[in-house]
Amino acid sequence: MPDRPFPNALFLRESDDTDALARALAATQPGRAVVYLHGDLGAGKSTLARAWLRALGVEGGIRSPTYTLVERYDIARGEALHLDLYRIGDAGELEFLGLDDSDAALWLVEWPERGRGGLPAADLRVELAVRGTGRIAALVPASSAGEAWLARLEDSGRLRAFPESTP
């Protein structure tokens, strides 16, 4: 986890902070966004993805894609995909998920390194790690759209609620 100054590295003290980050990212995301969620088991990838989908209006149960590998959700902008690639052996297995023709508005991909070469390029990488009783979330742009997204996010003032330094 890179130790970067604000706004790239945020400290999430509790689950409400994760929800707030998800709402901020959802409110400022581009029309089509590919997000890679990095972190060890228990770092908060699925929690952030669920909160993000809720922020986009998904109601009802939001299932973990741990065993199905992909869950699809209807959102106002089209379709959102939540992938958990922990259980795949190589990117070739993505072929069986029917993602080739997907024009999804949002891709939230956990364990993207396992699908390397078979996924669309990321716009944003969110690197999560446990830190004390909270989490660190580093926001790393991975494309020009990602850079513009983080600029919008910073300009929105929505990141002011998060501390610049971590305990």
C-alpha positions in Angstrom: 0.0 0.0 0.0 1.6 3.3 -1.0 1.9 5.9 1.7 0.6 8.9 -0.2 -0.7 12.2 1.0 -4.3 13.2 0.6 -6.3 12.9 -1.6 -4.9 9.5 -2.8 -4.7 7.9 0.7 -7.8 8.1 2.9 -8.4 6.6 6.4 -11.7 5.0 6.8 -12.3 4.7 10.6 -15.6 2.8 10.4 -18.2 1.4 8.0 -19.9 4.8 7.7 -16.7 6.1 6.2 -16.7 3.3 3.6 -20.3 4.2 2.7 -19.4 7.9 2.4 -16.4 7.0 0.1 -18.7 4.8 -2.0 -21.3 7.6 -2.4 -18.6 10.1 -3.3 -17.1 7.8 -6.0 -20.6 6.9 -7.4 -21.6 10.6 -7.5 -18.5 11.6 -9.5 -17.8 8.6 -11.7 -17.7 8.9 -15.4 -20.4 7.4 -17.7 -18.4 4.2 -18.0 -15.9 3.2 -15.4 -13.7 0.2 -14.8 -12.5 0.0 -11.2 -10.0 -2.5 -9.9 -10.3 -3.3 -6.1 -7.1 -4.4 -4.6 -6.4 -5.7 -1.1 -5.9 -8.8 1.0 -8.8 -10.9 2.3 -10.8 -8.8 4.7 -9.5 -5.5 3.4 -13.0 -4.3 2.5 -13.3 -4.8 -1.2 -16.7 -6.4 -1.1 -17.9 -3.9 1.5 -16.9 -1.0 -0.7 -18.5 -2.6 -3.8 -21.8 -3.2 -2.0 -21.9 0.4 -0.7 -21.1 1.7 -4.2 -24.0 -0.3 -5.7 -26.3 0.9 -3.0 -25.2 4.5 -3.8 -26.2 3.8 -7.4 -29.7 2.8 -6.4 -29.5 -1.0 -6.2 -32.1 -2.2 -3.8 -32.7 -5.6 -2.3 -29.9 -8.2 -1.8 -26.5 -7.5 -3.1 -24.9 -10.9 -3.4 -21.2 -11.6 -3.1 -19.8 -12.9 -6.4 -17.4 -15.1 -4.5 -18.9 -18.3 -6.0 -20.7 -17.0 -9.0 -17.7 -14.9 -10.0 -19.9 -12.2 -11.4 -23.2 -10.5 -10.3 -25.0 -8.1 -12.6 -27.1 -5.2 -11.4 -29.4 -2.7 -13.2 -28.5 0.9 -12.5 -29.8 4.1 -14.0 -26.9 4.3 -16.4 -27.2 0.7 -17.6 -25.6 -2.3 -16.1 -23.1 -2.7 -13.3 -20.9 -5.7 -12.9 -19.4 -6.9 -9.7 -16.7 -9.5 -10.2 -14.7 -11.5 -7.6 -11.9 -13.3 -9.4 -10.3 -14.9 -6.4 -11.3 -18.4 -7.4 -10.2 -18.4 -11.1 -7.0 -19.9 -12.2 -6.2 -17.7 -15.2 -7.8 -15.1 -17.4 -9.0 -17.7 -19.9 -11.7 -18.7 -17.4 -13.3 -15.2 -17.9 -14.5 -16.4 -21.4 -17.2 -18.5 -19.7 -18.7 -15.5 -17.8 -20.2 -13.9 -20.9 -18.4 -10.6 -20.4 -17.1 -10.2 -24.0 -20.2 -8.3 -25.2 -20.8 -6.4 -22.0 -21.1 -2.6 -22.4 -21.5 -2.2 -18.6 -21.5 1.3 -17.2 -19.6 0.1 -14.2 -17.1 -2.7 -13.6 -16.2 -3.3 -9.9 -13.5 -6.0 -10.1 -12.0 -7.7 -7.0 -8.8 -9.6 -7.5 -8.2 -8.2 -11.0 -4.7 -9.5 -11.2 -6.2 -13.0 -11.6 -8.0 -11.8 -14.8 -5.0 -9.9 -16.3 -5.3 -9.8 -20.0 -9.0 -10.7 -20.0 -10.4 -7.5 -18.5 -10.9 -4.0 -19.8 -8.3 -1.6 -18.6 -8.9 0.1 -15.3 -9.8 3.7 -15.0 -9.3 3.7 -11.2 -7.5 1.4 -8.8 -8.7 1.4 -5.2 -6.0 -0.2 -3.0 -7.4 -1.2 0.4 -5.7 -2.4 3.6 -6.5 -2.9 7.2 -4.9 -0.3 9.4 -5.6 -0.6 13.2 -9.3 -0.7 13.6 -10.0 1.0 10.3 -9.0 0.8 6.6 -6.8 2.7 4.3 -8.1 3.4 0.8 -5.6 4.7 -1.8 -7.3 6.0 -5.0 -5.0 5.6 -7.9 -5.9 6.8 -11.4 -5.1 4.3 -14.1 -6.3 6.3 -17.2 -7.0 9.8 -18.3 -10.7 9.3 -17.4 -9.5 8.1 -13.9 -7.4 11.3 -13.5 -10.4 13.5 -14.5 -12.6 11.4 -12.1 -10.2 12.0 -9.2 -10.1 15.7 -10.0 -13.9 15.9 -10.0 -13.9 14.0 -6.7 -11.4 16.4 -5.1 -13.2 19.4 -6.5 -16.6 18.1 -5.2 -15.3 18.6 -1.6 -16.6 15.1 -0.7 -13.2 14.0 0.5 -12.9 16.6 3.2 -14.5 14.3 5.7 -11.6 11.9 5.5 -8.3 12.6 7.4 -5.2 13.3 5.4 -3.0 11.2 7.6 -3.4 7.8 9.1 -2.9 6.6 12.7 
